[in-house]
Amino acid sequence: MAAAITEARGRVNDAREAYNNELKLKAQGKPAPDVEARERNYFEAMRELSRMENERDEDMIAHGARKEVDPRTGAVRWFSGAAKPSAGGRTGFAGTLQKLFGSTRTPEGSEYRELIRATVAGDFHSHVFKASGQFENEFGTGGAAVSPEMSRRFWDLGSEESLALRLFRSEPMNSSEKIVPMLDDFNRADDKIAEVQAQWTPEGGTINVETAKIRQVLLKANKLALIVAISRELLEDGDAVGVAREFESAMAAALAARIDAAVFSTGQGSGSPLSILNSPALVEAPEQGGQSGGLVYENLLSVLERLTPESATRYVWFASPTTIPALFRLSYVVGTAGVAPTGVFSSENGRYTLFGRPLFLSAKLPTLGTRGDIVAVDPSQYIVGVRAGIMVQRSEHALFGTDQTAIKATVRFDGRPAWPSSRTDSDGVVRSPFVTVETR
């Protein structure tokens, strides 16, 4: 059974990766014909893994497996032949599940079972909770790391909530810092690319040797963390599975919100990501003469003029929700007869497009009429670095005096524009993969 479960976990990981790859293609406006099939495969693999883990756990309980933890040394001892269920029903943890759910099988699979079991029993030494040591993993006395499966689910939830994690170029970090090499492609004079210029050469002529100019983008793993306190009564007396789901979703959403805020608007680049709106690479399209607030068709045309040509098939729009009324009212002058709608903005099933490219709403951007209320971005030119995903830990001792269990989630993350500045093209126009409209 153990080998089969290990194989099932591998299938879940493979299916998740295939599904995420399709989502990234779709978000970038590229064909993603297999996204629905990949989604089905992913959820079927998760259901199969959950079924197998439930069967294993119920088999262990049915055979009377019982574990005791020495409170002084933390040593674990397993016992077989535990007390049989009485005529009145199951005993121990199985009985608790029977009372909570009407069955010894919880609807969400074995991981929630183990979370509830260890939290209620105060078991810091089971295979779900690993006791921490020294400063690397310490979370108060008796700190514990939640299972890898739960950490992955936190990360999946965070990725769904965060536009930056879902759409931008991702670079895994194997240490606290990572250097990403890039072409230094900011001098387009005389048709140069990264200081390399092709030459027309006659037959037998000498071809000059060119040296490409390289630059580096440095990513540093900045820590983002939060702690949530849950009362013991809530865990013991309420719907423990529902409680686990609620705090999991809330913590993942809170991390995602801070990540997006730092990536889009607030990040200063020291101890946090460098945001798009604070980047020296951001180009601002000018307001239209006599414009007072709002957003007009000519603003958007000016943005597209300043977007790098190579980003034309990759860029997406990010906009404040306050821009939606103005986007629906976009129009242009038709001779002396008045105005006509542009038709460049559309909405279908909650998805928006502008000039045929995806538009995503984010409340992390400034309100309508303010610099940064709408931004055209090439997602491949903003780099996010993640060091080991989300670490989830819990402790019953950190808040011992108030009889609460503390859950801590941390992620080490950085984000940087791939461009240190804008670029002046050979036609004299200053361009960038990040373009907005100045304050009107």
KALINMO-V608544 format. One record per residue. N is the residue number from 1. RES is the residue in one letter. PSI is psi as a letter, one per 20 degrees, with the letter a starting at -180 (999 if undefined). D_FIRST is the distance of its C-alpha to the first C-alpha in Angstrom with 1 decimal. Layout:
<<N & RES & PSI & D_FIRST> <N & RES & PSI & D_FIRST>>
This chain:
<<1 & M & g & 0.0> <2 & A & g & 3.8> <3 & A & h & 5.5> <4 & A & h & 5.1> <5 & I & g & 6.2> <6 & T & g & 8.6> <7 & E & h & 9.9> <8 & A & h & 10.4> <9 & R & h & 12.3> <10 & G & h & 14.3> <11 & R & h & 15.3> <12 & V & g & 16.5> <13 & N & g & 18.5> <14 & D & g & 20.0> <15 & A & h & 20.9> <16 & R & g & 22.5> <17 & E & g & 24.5> <18 & A & g & 25.8> <19 & Y & g & 26.8> <20 & N & h & 28.6> <21 & N & g & 30.4> <22 & E & h & 31.7> <23 & L & h & 32.8> <24 & K & g & 34.7> <25 & L & g & 36.5> <26 & K & g & 37.5> <27 & A & h & 38.8> <28 & Q & j & 40.9> <29 & G & j & 42.4> <30 & K & q & 40.9> <31 & P & p & 39.5> <32 & A & m & 35.9> <33 & P & i & 35.5> <34 & D & j & 31.7> <35 & V & g & 31.2> <36 & E & g & 30.4> <37 & A & h & 27.9> <38 & R & h & 26.2> <39 & E & g & 26.1> <40 & R & g & 24.5> <41 & N & g & 21.8> <42 & Y & g & 21.2> <43 & F & h & 20.9> <44 & E & h & 18.9> <45 & A & g & 16.2> <46 & M & g & 16.4> <47 & R & g & 16.2> <48 & E & g & 13.1> <49 & L & g & 11.4> <50 & S & g & 13.0> <51 & R & g & 11.9> <52 & M & g & 8.1> <53 & E & h & 8.9> <54 & N & g & 11.4> <55 & E & g & 9.3> <56 & R & g & 7.2> <57 & D & g & 10.8> <58 & E & h & 12.6> <59 & D & g & 10.6> <60 & M & g & 11.5> <61 & I & g & 15.0> <62 & A & h & 15.5> <63 & H & j & 15.0> <64 & G & k & 17.5> <65 & A & p & 15.9> <66 & R & q & 18.8> <67 & K & q & 19.9> <68 & E & q & 23.4> <69 & V & p & 25.1> <70 & D & o & 28.4> <71 & P & i & 30.8> <72 & R & g & 32.9> <73 & T & i & 30.6> <74 & G & j & 27.4> <75 & A & q & 25.6> <76 & V & p & 22.2> <77 & R & p & 21.6> <78 & W & q & 18.7> <79 & F & q & 19.8> <80 & S & r & 18.4> <81 & G & k & 20.5> <82 & A & r & 21.6> <83 & A & p & 24.3> <84 & K & q & 23.6> <85 & P & q & 24.4> <86 & S & r & 28.1> <87 & A & h & 29.8> <88 & G & i & 30.7> <89 & G & a & 27.1> <90 & R & q & 24.2> <91 & T & r & 24.9> <92 & G & b & 24.0> <93 & F & h & 21.9> <94 & A & h & 20.7> <95 & G & h & 24.4> <96 & T & g & 25.2> <97 & L & h & 22.8> <98 & Q & g & 24.4> <99 & K & g & 27.8> <100 & L & g & 27.2> <101 & F & i & 25.4> <102 & G & j & 26.0> <103 & S & q & 22.3> <104 & T & i & 19.4> <105 & R & p & 17.7> <106 & T & q & 19.5> <107 & P & i & 20.5> <108 & E & j & 19.5> <109 & G & r & 15.8> <110 & S & h & 14.1> <111 & E & g & 16.3> <112 & Y & h & 19.4> <113 & R & g & 18.1> <114 & E & h & 17.6> <115 & L & g & 20.9> <116 & I & g & 22.7> <117 & R & g & 21.2> <118 & A & h & 22.3> <119 & T & g & 25.6> <120 & V & h & 26.7> <121 & A & i & 25.7> <122 & G & k & 27.1> <123 & D & o & 24.0> <124 & F & j & 24.7> <125 & H & j & 22.3> <126 & S & r & 18.8> <127 & H & i & 16.2> <128 & V & g & 17.7> <129 & F & p & 21.3> <130 & K & p & 22.6> <131 & A & p & 26.1> <132 & S & r & 28.6> <133 & G & q & 31.5> <134 & Q & b & 35.0> <135 & F & i & 36.1> <136 & E & g & 33.5> <137 & N & j & 31.0> <138 & E & p & 33.2> <139 & F & m & 33.5> <140 & G & a & 35.7> <141 & T & p & 34.7> <142 & G & k & 31.1> <143 & G & q & 30.1> <144 & A & q & 26.5> <145 & A & p & 24.7> <146 & V & q & 22.6> <147 & S & q & 19.1> <148 & P & h & 19.3> <149 & E & g & 17.9> <150 & M & h & 20.9> <151 & S & g & 23.3> <152 & R & h & 22.4> <153 & R & h & 23.1> <154 & F & g & 26.4> <155 & W & g & 27.3> <156 & D & g & 26.6> <157 & L & g & 28.8> <158 & G & h & 31.4> <159 & S & h & 31.5> <160 & E & h & 32.1> <161 & E & h & 34.9> <162 & S & p & 36.6> <163 & L & h & 38.7> <164 & A & g & 39.0> <165 & L & h & 35.3> <166 & R & h & 34.8> <167 & L & h & 37.9> <168 & F & r & 39.2> <169 & R & p & 38.5> <170 & S & p & 35.6> <171 & E & o & 35.6> <172 & P & q & 32.6> <173 & M & p & 34.1> <174 & N & i & 32.8> <175 & S & a & 35.5> <176 & S & i & 38.0> <177 & E & q & 40.2> <178 & K & p & 40.0> <179 & I & p & 42.9> <180 & V & o & 42.8> <181 & P & q & 45.5> <182 & M & q & 47.6> <183 & L & p & 50.8> <184 & D & n & 53.9> <185 & D & l & 55.0> <186 & F & j & 57.7> <187 & N & n & 60.9> <188 & R & j & 61.4> <189 & A & q & 65.1> <190 & D & k & 66.4> <191 & D & k & 63.1> <192 & K & q & 61.3> <193 & I & o & 57.5> <194 & A & l & 56.3> <195 & E & j & 59.8> <196 & V & p & 59.4> <197 & Q & p & 62.0> <198 & A & q & 62.1> <199 & Q & q & 65.6> <200 & W & p & 67.7> <201 & T & p & 68.6> <202 & P & r & 71.2> <203 & E & p & 70.6> <204 & G & i & 70.8> <205 & G & r & 70.7> <206 & T & p & 68.8> <207 & I & p & 65.6> <208 & N & q & 65.3> <209 & V & p & 62.1> <210 & E & q & 60.5> <211 & T & o & 58.2> <212 & A & q & 55.7> <213 & K & p & 55.6> <214 & I & q & 52.2> <215 & R & r & 51.3> <216 & Q & q & 48.3> <217 & V & p & 46.4> <218 & L & p & 45.1> <219 & L & p & 42.1> <220 & K & p & 41.6> <221 & A & n & 38.5> <222 & N & p & 40.2> <223 & K & p & 38.3> <224 & L & p & 38.0> <225 & A & q & 36.7> <226 & L & q & 36.8> <227 & I & p & 35.9> <228 & V & p & 35.4> <229 & A & p & 36.0> <230 & I & p & 34.3> <231 & S & q & 35.7> <232 & R & h & 33.7> <233 & E & h & 35.2> <234 & L & g & 33.9> <235 & L & h & 30.3> <236 & E & h & 30.6> <237 & D & h & 32.9> <238 & G & a & 32.2> <239 & D & n & 29.4> <240 & A & h & 27.2> <241 & V & g & 25.0> <242 & G & h & 28.3> <243 & V & g & 29.6> <244 & A & g & 26.7> <245 & R & g & 27.2> <246 & E & g & 30.9> <247 & F & h & 31.1> <248 & E & g & 28.6> <249 & S & g & 30.7> <250 & A & g & 34.0> <251 & M & g & 33.1> <252 & A & g & 31.9> <253 & A & h & 35.1> <254 & A & g & 37.2> <255 & L & g & 35.9> <256 & A & h & 36.4> <257 & A & g & 39.9> <258 & R & h & 41.0> <259 & I & g & 39.7> <260 & D & h & 41.5> <261 & A & g & 44.7> <262 & A & h & 44.7> <263 & V & h & 44.1> <264 & F & g & 46.6> <265 & S & g & 49.4> <266 & T & h & 49.3> <267 & G & p & 47.8> <268 & Q & i & 50.5> <269 & G & i & 48.6> <270 & S & o & 48.9> <271 & G & j & 45.9> <272 & S & r & 44.6> <273 & P & r & 44.3> <274 & L & o & 47.6> <275 & S & r & 48.0> <276 & I & g & 49.3> <277 & L & i & 52.3> <278 & N & j & 53.2> <279 & S & p & 52.7> <280 & P & i & 55.9> <281 & A & i & 54.6> <282 & L & p & 55.0> <283 & V & p & 58.0> <284 & E & p & 59.9> <285 & A & p & 61.7> <286 & P & q & 65.1> <287 & E & r & 66.0> <288 & Q & q & 68.4> <289 & G & p & 72.1> <290 & G & j & 72.9> <291 & Q & p & 69.3> <292 & S & n & 68.6> <293 & G & a & 64.9> <294 & G & a & 62.6> <295 & L & p & 61.1> <296 & V & r & 63.0> <297 & Y & g & 62.3> <298 & E & h & 64.3> <299 & N & g & 62.0> <300 & L & h & 59.0> <301 & L & h & 61.0> <302 & S & h & 62.0> <303 & V & g & 58.4> <304 & L & h & 57.5> <305 & E & h & 60.5> <306 & R & i & 59.2> <307 & L & p & 55.6> <308 & T & p & 55.0> <309 & P & h & 55.3> <310 & E & i & 52.0> <311 & S & i & 50.2> <312 & A & h & 51.6> <313 & T & j & 48.5> <314 & R & h & 46.0> <315 & Y & q & 47.6> <316 & V & r & 46.6> <317 & W & q & 48.5> <318 & F & p & 47.7> <319 & A & q & 50.0> <320 & S & q & 50.7> <321 & P & h & 50.3> <322 & T & i & 54.1> <323 & T & i & 54.9> <324 & I & g & 53.7> <325 & P & g & 57.1> <326 & A & h & 58.9> <327 & L & h & 56.6> <328 & F & h & 57.2> <329 & R & j & 60.9> <330 & L & p & 61.2> <331 & S & r & 64.3> <332 & Y & q & 67.0> <333 & V & p & 70.8> <334 & V & n & 72.2> <335 & G & c & 75.9> <336 & T & j & 78.0> <337 & A & i & 76.3> <338 & G & b & 73.7> <339 & V & r & 70.0> <340 & A & q & 67.1> <341 & P & q & 63.3> <342 & T & h & 61.5> <343 & G & j & 58.4> <344 & V & i & 56.4> <345 & F & p & 54.1> <346 & S & q & 51.8> <347 & S & p & 49.1> <348 & E & p & 46.6> <349 & N & l & 43.6> <350 & G & j & 43.8> <351 & R & p & 43.8> <352 & Y & q & 47.0> <353 & T & q & 48.7> <354 & L & p & 51.8> <355 & F & k & 53.7> <356 & G & i & 50.6> <357 & R & q & 48.3> <358 & P & q & 45.5> <359 & L & p & 46.8> <360 & F & p & 44.6> <361 & L & p & 45.9> <362 & S & p & 45.5> <363 & A & i & 47.2> <364 & K & i & 47.1> <365 & L & q & 50.1> <366 & P & r & 53.7> <367 & T & r & 55.5> <368 & L & p & 57.7> <369 & G & i & 60.7> <370 & T & q & 59.2> <371 & R & p & 58.3> <372 & G & j & 54.7> <373 & D & h & 54.4> <374 & I & p & 53.2> <375 & V & p & 51.9> <376 & A & p & 51.2> <377 & V & p & 48.4> <378 & D & o & 46.8> <379 & P & h & 43.2> <380 & S & i & 42.8> <381 & Q & j & 45.5> <382 & Y & p & 43.9> <383 & I & p & 41.2> <384 & V & p & 38.6> <385 & G & p & 36.8> <386 & V & p & 33.6> <387 & R & n & 32.5> <388 & A & j & 28.7> <389 & G & b & 28.5> <390 & I & p & 28.6> <391 & M & p & 27.9> <392 & V & p & 27.2> <393 & Q & q & 27.9> <394 & R & q & 28.8> <395 & S & p & 30.9> <396 & E & i & 32.2> <397 & H & h & 35.0> <398 & A & h & 36.8> <399 & L & l & 38.3> <400 & F & h & 38.2> <401 & G & h & 41.8> <402 & T & j & 41.1> <403 & D & l & 37.8> <404 & Q & q & 36.0> <405 & T & p & 32.7> <406 & A & p & 33.4> <407 & I & p & 31.1> <408 & K & p & 32.2> <409 & A & p & 31.4> <410 & T & q & 32.9> <411 & V & p & 33.1> <412 & R & o & 35.2> <413 & F & q & 36.9> <414 & D & q & 40.0> <415 & G & p & 41.9> <416 & R & p & 45.0> <417 & P & p & 47.1> <418 & A & i & 47.1> <419 & W & p & 50.9> <420 & P & i & 53.1> <421 & S & r & 56.0> <422 & S & a & 57.3> <423 & R & p & 58.9> <424 & T & o & 62.3> <425 & D & r & 62.2> <426 & S & i & 65.1> <427 & D & j & 66.5> <428 & G & i & 67.0> <429 & V & p & 64.4> <430 & V & p & 62.1> <431 & R & r & 58.5> <432 & S & r & 55.0> <433 & P & j & 51.4> <434 & F & o & 51.9> <435 & V & p & 54.9> <436 & T & a & 56.0> <437 & V & p & 59.3> <438 & E & r & 61.5> <439 & T & p & 62.5> <440 & R & 999 & 64.9>>
